[in-house]
């Protein structure tokens, strides 16, 4: 989970820095979004962190 927290925080920093200046391809958003538009996430201390949905499925399957 710590990796995903850091990943989300880093992604948010990049978006803050470059939004409106350069086009952004938000790969983290793409990876965490299901086909129906919902996103895979978890919360810690009131903060939402996103996780690639496929990675979460694999972790739950024990692989």
WOVENCOR-V662422 format. One record per pair of residues at least 12 apart in sequence whose C-alpha atoms are under 10 Angstrom apart, sorted by the first residue. I is the first residue (numbers start at 1). GAP is how many residues later the second one is. D is the distance in Angstrom with one decimal. If there is no record, write none. Layout:
[[I GAP D] [I GAP D]]
This chain:
[[1 41 8.8] [1 43 9.8] [1 48 8.9] [1 49 9.7] [1 50 8.5] [2 47 9.8] [3 48 9.3] [4 24 9.9] [4 37 9.4] [4 38 9.5] [4 45 6.7] [4 46 6.6] [4 47 6.0] [4 48 8.7] [5 37 9.4] [5 38 9.5] [5 39 9.0] [5 42 9.3] [5 43 8.6] [5 44 5.7] [5 45 7.6] [5 46 8.6] [6 43 8.8] [7 21 8.1] [7 42 8.5] [7 43 8.3] [7 44 8.7] [8 20 7.7] [8 21 9.4] [8 40 8.7] [8 41 5.8] [8 42 6.3] [8 43 8.3] [9 39 10.0] [9 40 8.1] [9 41 9.7] [11 15 8.0] [11 16 9.1] [11 17 7.3] [11 18 9.1] [12 14 9.9] [12 16 10.0] [14 12 9.5] [27 25 9.8] [28 22 7.8] [28 23 7.9] [28 24 7.2] [29 21 7.9] [29 22 8.9] [29 23 8.4] [30 22 8.3] [30 23 9.7] [31 19 9.0] [31 20 7.6] [31 21 4.8] [31 22 6.6] [31 23 7.9] [31 24 9.2] [32 17 9.9] [32 18 6.2] [32 19 5.5] [32 20 4.2] [32 21 5.2] [32 22 8.1] [32 23 9.2] [32 24 9.5] [33 17 9.1] [33 18 9.0] [33 19 7.6] [33 20 7.0] [33 21 9.8] [34 18 9.2] [34 19 7.0] [34 20 9.3] [39 12 8.3] [39 13 8.6] [39 14 7.7] [40 12 6.7] [40 13 5.5] [40 14 9.3] [40 15 10.0] [40 16 8.1] [41 12 8.4] [41 15 9.4]]
